[in-house]
Structure formats: structure tokens, C-alpha cells
Amino acid sequence: MDENKRTVIVVGAGVIGVAIAFELQRRGRQVMLVDKGEPGRGASFGNMASIALDFAASSGPSTWRKIPGWLLDPEGPVWLRPSYAPKMLPWFLRFVAAGRPSRLREIEDAGMSLSRHALGDFRTMLDAIGAPDLITEEGCLAIYETESEFAGDRGHIELMRRYGFEHRILSGVEIRDYEPTLSPKIAKAVLLPDNKSIREPYQLVLKLLDAAKAHGATFTSGAVRTVERQANGGMAVLLEGGRRLEANDVVLAAGVPTRVIASALGEPIPLETERGYHTQIMKPGIAMRYSIIWPHRAFMVTPTAGGIRVGGNVELAGLDAAPDFRRPRILVRHAQRALPGLQVEDAKDWMGHRPALPDTIPIISPSSRISGVWYATGHGHLGLTFSATTARLMADMMSGVTPEVDMTPFRINRY
């Protein structure tokens, strides 16, 4: 069969799944996108709208030393619900193992191999859907309230230097020259000029979906129960309620729920949810030029979606626990420390699920067991950042084109 005539079902209509559907459809595949909810209403709706090229592995000795303090601090950047701790233990042990020096360097190499292409691929994707103005030209400022905070992030800054990512260290009044809304208490900042922002991440998903449909793709609503290989060599996707969809290939890009389907296919993956919160403020009382990230407090503030969005941190509590909306209010207080003029009027809180793997880098891979099954999941905090690159790499692999990135680190059977 002509590879470009094969039919594909893409499971998951977040930014990763929709980007893959668009890229495959415009290469001549016939794509059906499937999701139990509305496209783009999961983590892709509430992300921090950042193209974050400064990849940094989450594990490693520097993180290990901070975790006890974070967990004991009720306003710290990581929150673990005690009832969920036993379920997190296997994942956490893998997280620690991923921080071994030799493994950490491999992870950094892999993550940066995606980051090198992310901005260029993103611009190409936006041009292809006729929406180049969705991306800003301003970058991001990483901020530090004290010299000790700055010193504590030296490893990250050295990582950017080692991989050749543009950055500039700022201090004093120079910081306010770039972003006048910042407090004079901010002692240091690092300008990340290529860490662009998206003006409206939810609209990005909708525009991608519209572009895919314009090329012939379809969308159907339904909760996927499992995937089966048929006697004729094709694939069948079984939905709750008994519906059955058929195609030559299936791409599993459903975020955290992908782990349930993968386990049923005999490919268990250590995929966990890092719950994230944001507050979207539509009347903030200030106008920001740059997005800011405060590494010490692990949150971000981005001008997006017609206002200013404050979000970040990690809550480990599984998929089913009710949101704890005290968390985003803590983030807003931290944001007001950095941005003294920030007001909170016409604001709304949100919580979503980031699909996180213990070694930080995603799975972008064919199945190791079943021909015709493909995986694109586990992008963690970088789903938006890596969406266009993931779509291109997945389409290359499915079309028999050798990707320009070494895909070995992203294989599903690496655990």
C-alpha cells in the first residue's frame, strides 16, 4: 500500500494530537481524530502559552536536595497529597534513577535535540495554518530575587551555554528597562529571547483542527477503551458504548490516559499526572511585554488569552482528586511580589493534568509490540513547546522518512 494512502486514527485532541493529525493529513493521510472531550479543553487549554526552549531535566542531585523542603513548605512548588504517596513511590524511584550523572546527560542531550528544532518547527506550523501572528516576538525573563537564588540556578544557565542557546544576564535597573512592571527587589534576571509566547493557546488548537479538517480530517467524540489488531492487518479502536473505528494505524496521544491503553497492549509506561494550576486575570491593572518565570518558586506569568495568566507548580494527587484552588491563590501572591502593580480582577482559576514521565523526555515512538500502533505522550511541561516538532517527527517515522533527530531516547521500551 502507498504509505500516503493509509488511514490513521489519532487518539487525543490536545495540542500534540491535533498537531499530529494536521501534519499527517496535509501529507496525504486520511485522519480521524478521537477524543472523549472537546478538542483543546484539557492541559492544552490551560498551559502557560510558552515556547520554552531552555529544556532542563527535572531530576538530578540539585532537585533531590530541594524536594524535602518543598514537600514541607505549604507554599512550596511541589505538593504531594499524603493519600497518593504510596501510588507515587514506583514513579519517584524511577525519577531518582533518572538523575544519575550519566543518565542525566543523556536526558539533556535528548531534550535539547528537540529544543533545537522547536521554534523553527513551530513557526513553520503556524505559517502552514495561516496563523503566524499567534506567536509573539518578545521572549521570557527568568527572575531571581536574591543572588543566592541566581547561584542556585547556575546549573540551568550553564546548560543553556553548553548547548548554545541565546541568553543574557541582567541586573539592577537593566531588568526594569526590559520589564518595567517588575519589582526593584528582583536582583537578577536572565533574558531568554527565543522563549516566545502564544497569544492564545486554546485558539491554536482550534486553528490546527480547522486546518486539518480543511485538508479532509474528521473528528469524532468518544472515550477509547482499547485498541486491537484485526485479522486483515489493520487496527480497530474500540470506544465505550460498543462503537468500533478502523484504520491502518493508530497514534496514541491522549495524555495521561494513554497509560491505560498502553498497559492493555502489554506496554506499561510510568506515566503520571503532574497537576498544574493557573489563574487567568482579565483585568490585571498592568501591561507586560515579556513573560516571566521565577525558577526558585517554579511558576510563570504570561500575557496571553487577552489578559495575564499566572500558573505553574506541581501537585501530585492523581487524576480523580478534586482540585485544591488554594494553590493558584498562592501563586498569585508570589506573582504580586514580583509584580507589585498586579491586580486580580475578573479572574478565573483552572486545573489540568500534565502527562509526566520520570525521566522528563516524552515518548515519541512506534509500539515495540504491535505494528501500526504509535505513541506520542509524556511531554510534561513542554507539550506546547514540542508539539510541532513531535508532529513532524511522527509523520516522518510513519511515512518511512528517517527523522533528523535520533529517536532512540524517545522509544517506548526504554524503561
GUKE-541968 format. One line per 3 residues: number of its first residue (from 1); for each residue x, y, z of C-alpha. Coordinates in Angstrom, 1 decimal. Example, Ala and Ser with C-alpha at 12.3 -4.5 7.8 and 13.67 -1.06 7.14 Angstrom:
// GUKE-541968
1 = 12.3/-4.5/7.8 | 13.7/-1.1/7.1
This chain:
// GUKE-541968
1 = 0.0/0.0/0.0 | 1.1/3.6/-0.8 | 2.2/4.9/2.6
4 = 0.5/8.2/1.9 | -2.9/6.5/1.4 | -3.0/4.8/4.8
7 = -5.8/5.8/7.2 | -4.9/6.9/10.7 | -6.8/7.4/13.9
10 = -5.2/9.8/16.3 | -6.4/9.4/19.9 | -6.3/12.6/21.8
13 = -7.3/16.1/20.7 | -4.9/18.2/22.7 | -2.2/20.2/21.0
16 = 0.0/17.2/20.4 | -2.7/15.0/18.9 | -4.2/17.8/16.8
19 = -0.7/18.9/15.5 | 0.0/15.3/14.5 | -3.4/15.0/12.8
22 = -2.8/18.2/10.8 | 0.7/17.1/9.8 | -0.4/13.7/8.7
25 = -3.4/14.9/6.9 | -1.5/17.5/4.9 | 1.0/14.7/3.9
28 = -1.9/12.8/2.3 | -3.1/10.5/5.0 | -6.8/10.2/5.9
31 = -7.0/11.1/9.6 | -9.8/10.7/12.1 | -9.2/12.5/15.4
34 = -10.9/10.9/18.5 | -11.3/12.4/22.0 | -13.9/11.9/24.7
37 = -14.0/15.7/25.3 | -13.9/18.9/23.3 | -10.6/19.4/21.3
40 = -8.1/21.5/23.2 | -10.0/21.6/26.5 | -7.5/19.6/28.6
43 = -4.0/20.7/29.5 | -3.7/22.5/26.2 | -6.4/24.9/27.3
46 = -4.6/26.0/30.4 | -0.9/25.8/29.7 | 1.3/28.8/30.2
49 = 1.5/29.6/26.5 | 5.2/29.4/26.4 | 7.6/28.0/23.8
52 = 10.3/27.1/26.4 | 13.5/26.1/24.6 | 15.6/26.0/27.7
55 = 15.0/22.4/28.4 | 16.0/21.2/31.9 | 15.7/17.7/33.2
58 = 13.6/17.6/36.4 | 15.6/15.1/38.2 | 19.2/15.2/39.5
61 = 21.0/15.9/42.8 | 20.1/19.6/42.8 | 16.4/18.7/42.7
64 = 16.7/15.8/45.2 | 18.2/18.2/47.8 | 15.2/20.6/47.4
67 = 12.4/18.1/47.4 | 12.1/17.6/51.2 | 11.9/21.3/51.8
70 = 9.4/21.7/49.0 | 7.1/19.0/50.4 | 7.3/20.5/53.9
73 = 6.5/24.0/52.7 | 2.8/24.6/52.3 | 3.5/27.3/49.8
76 = 6.3/25.4/48.0 | 6.4/24.5/44.3 | 5.6/20.7/44.8
79 = 2.6/19.4/46.7 | 2.1/15.7/47.4 | -1.3/14.7/48.8
82 = -0.4/12.1/51.6 | -3.1/9.7/50.4 | -1.5/9.5/47.0
85 = 2.1/9.0/48.2 | 2.1/5.2/48.1 | 1.0/5.2/44.4
88 = 3.7/7.7/43.6 | 6.6/5.6/45.0 | 7.4/3.5/41.9
91 = 7.4/6.6/39.7 | 9.5/8.5/42.2 | 12.1/5.7/42.3
94 = 12.4/5.9/38.5 | 12.7/9.7/38.9 | 15.6/9.3/41.2
97 = 17.3/6.8/38.9 | 17.0/9.2/36.0 | 19.1/11.7/38.0
100 = 22.3/9.6/37.8 | 25.0/11.8/36.2 | 25.5/9.7/33.2
103 = 21.8/9.3/32.6 | 21.1/13.0/33.2 | 23.5/13.9/30.4
106 = 21.7/11.6/28.1 | 18.4/13.1/29.0 | 19.7/16.6/28.5
109 = 21.1/15.7/25.1 | 17.7/14.2/24.1 | 15.7/17.1/25.3
112 = 17.9/19.7/23.7 | 17.8/17.8/20.4 | 14.0/18.6/20.3
115 = 14.5/22.2/21.6 | 16.9/22.9/18.7 | 14.1/22.4/16.3
118 = 11.1/23.6/18.3 | 10.9/27.2/17.4 | 11.6/26.8/13.7
121 = 9.1/23.9/13.5 | 6.5/26.0/15.4 | 6.8/28.9/13.0
124 = 6.5/26.5/10.0 | 3.4/25.0/11.5 | 1.8/28.4/12.2
127 = 2.6/29.5/8.6 | 1.0/26.4/7.3 | -2.3/27.0/9.1
130 = -2.2/30.7/8.2 | -1.7/32.0/11.8 | 1.8/33.3/12.0
133 = 0.6/36.1/14.3 | -0.3/33.7/17.1 | 3.3/33.8/18.3
136 = 4.8/36.9/20.0 | 8.2/38.3/19.2 | 9.1/39.1/22.8
139 = 10.9/36.5/24.9 | 11.0/35.5/28.5 | 12.8/36.7/31.6
142 = 13.9/34.3/34.3 | 13.9/36.3/37.5 | 15.8/35.9/40.8
145 = 15.1/37.9/44.0 | 18.5/37.2/45.5 | 22.0/36.4/44.5
148 = 21.7/33.1/46.2 | 18.6/32.2/44.1 | 20.6/33.1/41.0
151 = 23.5/31.0/42.2 | 21.1/28.1/42.8 | 20.1/28.2/39.1
154 = 23.7/28.3/37.7 | 23.4/24.7/36.5 | 20.5/25.6/34.3
157 = 22.3/28.7/32.9 | 25.4/26.6/32.2 | 23.2/24.1/30.4
160 = 22.0/26.8/28.0 | 25.5/27.9/27.5 | 26.7/24.4/26.8
163 = 24.1/23.8/24.1 | 24.4/27.2/22.6 | 21.0/28.7/23.4
166 = 21.0/32.5/23.4 | 20.6/34.2/26.8 | 21.7/37.4/28.5
169 = 22.3/38.0/32.3 | 20.7/41.3/33.5 | 21.0/43.1/36.8
172 = 19.8/46.3/38.5 | 17.9/48.9/36.5 | 18.7/47.0/33.3
175 = 16.0/44.5/34.4 | 13.4/47.2/34.6 | 14.4/48.6/31.2
178 = 13.2/45.3/29.8 | 10.1/44.8/32.0 | 9.2/48.0/34.0
181 = 6.4/46.2/35.9 | 9.0/44.1/37.8 | 9.8/44.9/41.5
184 = 13.1/46.6/42.2 | 13.6/43.8/44.7 | 14.4/41.5/41.7
187 = 18.2/41.3/41.8 | 19.0/39.3/38.7 | 17.3/38.2/35.5
190 = 18.2/36.1/32.5 | 16.8/37.2/29.2 | 15.7/34.2/27.0
193 = 14.9/35.9/23.7 | 13.8/32.8/21.9 | 11.4/31.6/24.5
196 = 8.4/33.1/22.8 | 4.7/33.0/23.9 | 1.5/32.1/22.2
199 = -1.2/34.8/22.2 | -4.0/32.2/22.8 | -3.1/28.5/23.2
202 = -6.7/27.3/23.0 | -7.2/29.1/19.7 | -4.1/27.5/18.4
205 = -5.6/24.1/18.9 | -8.8/25.2/17.2 | -7.0/26.7/14.3
208 = -4.9/23.5/13.9 | -8.1/21.4/13.9 | -9.8/23.7/11.4
211 = -6.8/23.4/9.1 | -6.7/19.6/9.5 | -10.4/19.4/8.6
214 = -9.8/21.7/5.6 | -7.4/19.1/4.3 | -10.0/16.3/4.9
217 = -9.5/15.2/8.5 | -12.5/14.4/10.7 | -13.2/14.5/14.4
220 = -15.4/12.1/16.4 | -16.2/12.2/20.1 | -15.8/9.1/22.2
223 = -13.9/7.5/25.1 | -11.3/4.9/23.8 | -11.5/1.6/25.7
226 = -8.8/-0.3/23.9 | -7.0/-0.9/20.5 | -6.9/-4.2/18.7
229 = -5.1/-5.6/15.6 | -7.6/-7.1/13.1 | -7.2/-10.3/11.1
232 = -6.6/-8.2/7.9 | -3.6/-6.5/9.5 | -5.4/-3.2/10.2
235 = -6.2/-1.6/13.6 | -9.5/-1.3/15.4 | -10.2/1.3/18.1
238 = -13.0/0.3/20.5 | -15.0/3.0/22.2 | -17.1/2.9/25.3
241 = -20.6/2.0/24.3 | -19.5/-0.5/21.7 | -18.5/1.7/18.7
244 = -15.7/0.4/16.6 | -13.4/2.5/14.4 | -11.0/1.0/11.9
247 = -7.8/2.3/10.3 | -4.4/1.2/9.2 | -2.5/3.0/12.0
250 = -3.4/4.4/15.4 | -1.5/7.2/17.2 | -2.0/7.3/21.0
253 = -1.6/10.9/22.1 | -4.2/11.1/24.9 | -2.0/12.4/27.7
256 = -2.1/10.6/31.0 | -5.0/8.2/30.0 | -2.6/6.8/27.3
259 = -1.1/4.7/30.1 | -4.3/2.7/30.4 | -4.4/1.8/26.7
262 = -0.7/1.1/26.6 | -1.0/-1.3/29.6 | -3.8/-3.2/27.8
265 = -1.5/-3.5/24.8 | 1.2/-5.0/27.0 | 3.4/-1.9/27.1
268 = 3.0/-0.4/30.6 | 4.6/3.1/30.8 | 5.3/5.0/34.0
271 = 3.1/8.0/33.0 | 1.8/10.1/35.9 | -0.1/13.3/36.2
274 = 1.6/16.5/37.4 | -1.4/18.6/38.1 | -0.9/22.2/37.3
277 = -3.0/25.3/38.2 | -3.4/28.8/36.7 | -5.3/32.0/37.3
280 = -6.3/33.9/34.2 | -6.7/37.6/35.1 | -8.6/39.7/32.6
283 = -8.2/43.0/34.4 | -4.6/42.8/35.8 | -4.0/46.6/36.0
286 = -0.6/46.2/34.3 | 0.6/45.5/30.8 | 3.5/43.1/30.5
289 = 5.9/43.0/27.5 | 7.7/39.8/28.5 | 6.6/36.6/30.1
292 = 8.5/35.9/33.4 | 9.5/32.7/35.1 | 10.6/32.5/38.7
295 = 12.7/29.3/38.9 | 13.1/29.3/42.7 | 9.3/29.4/43.1
298 = 8.6/27.3/40.0 | 5.8/29.4/38.4 | 5.3/31.6/35.4
301 = 3.4/34.8/34.4 | 2.5/35.2/30.8 | 0.5/37.8/28.9
304 = -1.9/35.6/27.0 | -5.6/34.9/26.2 | -6.5/38.6/26.5
307 = -5.1/39.1/30.0 | -2.3/37.8/32.2 | -2.0/34.2/33.3
310 = -0.3/33.1/36.5 | 0.5/29.4/36.8 | 2.8/26.5/37.4
313 = 3.9/24.3/40.3 | 3.2/20.6/40.6 | 0.6/18.8/42.6
316 = 0.8/15.0/42.9 | -2.6/13.7/43.6 | -3.7/11.6/40.7
319 = -6.5/12.0/38.1 | -9.5/11.8/40.4 | -8.9/14.0/43.4
322 = -10.8/17.3/43.4 | -8.8/20.5/42.6 | -7.4/22.4/45.5
325 = -7.9/26.0/44.4 | -5.9/27.4/47.4 | -2.9/26.5/45.2
328 = -3.3/29.1/42.4 | -4.0/31.8/45.0 | -0.6/31.1/46.5
331 = 0.9/31.5/43.0 | -0.9/34.8/42.6 | 0.6/36.1/45.9
334 = 4.0/35.1/44.7 | 3.4/36.9/41.4 | 2.3/40.1/43.2
337 = 5.7/40.0/45.0 | 7.5/40.1/41.6 | 4.9/42.4/40.0
340 = 3.7/44.9/42.7 | 1.2/46.5/40.4 | -0.6/43.3/39.5
343 = -4.3/43.4/40.4 | -6.7/40.4/40.4 | -10.0/41.5/38.9
346 = -12.2/39.4/36.6 | -10.1/36.3/37.3 | -10.7/32.6/37.0
349 = -8.9/29.6/38.4 | -8.2/26.4/36.4 | -6.5/23.0/37.0
352 = -5.2/20.5/34.4 | -3.2/17.3/34.1 | 0.3/17.3/32.6
355 = 1.4/13.8/31.4 | 4.8/13.3/33.0 | 7.4/10.6/32.7
358 = 10.1/10.2/35.4 | 12.9/10.9/33.0 | 11.3/14.2/31.7
361 = 11.6/13.4/28.0 | 8.5/12.2/26.0 | 7.7/9.0/24.3
364 = 7.6/9.6/20.5 | 7.7/6.0/19.2 | 6.3/3.1/17.3
367 = 5.0/0.3/19.5 | 7.6/-2.2/20.4 | 5.0/-5.0/20.2
370 = 2.3/-4.1/17.6 | 2.9/-2.8/14.1 | 0.6/0.0/13.3
373 = 0.5/1.5/16.9 | 2.4/4.7/17.6 | 2.8/6.7/20.8
376 = 3.2/10.5/21.4 | 2.8/11.2/25.1 | 4.6/12.2/28.3
379 = 5.6/15.7/27.2 | 5.2/17.1/30.8 | 5.5/20.8/30.9
382 = 6.6/21.0/27.3 | 3.7/19.8/25.3 | 3.1/23.1/23.6
385 = 6.8/23.6/23.0 | 7.4/20.3/21.4 | 4.1/19.9/19.6
388 = 5.2/21.0/16.1 | 8.4/19.0/16.3 | 6.6/15.9/17.6
391 = 4.1/16.1/14.7 | 6.9/16.4/12.2 | 8.9/13.5/13.6
394 = 5.9/11.3/14.0 | 4.8/12.0/10.4 | 8.4/11.2/9.2
397 = 8.5/7.9/11.0 | 5.1/6.9/9.8 | 6.0/7.8/6.3
400 = 9.2/5.9/6.2 | 11.4/9.0/6.3 | 14.4/8.9/8.6
403 = 14.0/11.7/11.1 | 16.8/14.2/11.5 | 16.6/13.6/15.3
406 = 17.9/10.4/16.9 | 14.6/8.9/18.1 | 16.3/6.2/20.3
409 = 15.9/8.2/23.5 | 12.2/8.6/22.9 | 11.4/4.9/22.4
412 = 8.5/3.4/24.4 | 10.5/0.4/25.7 | 13.3/2.4/27.3
415 = 12.1/1.6/30.8
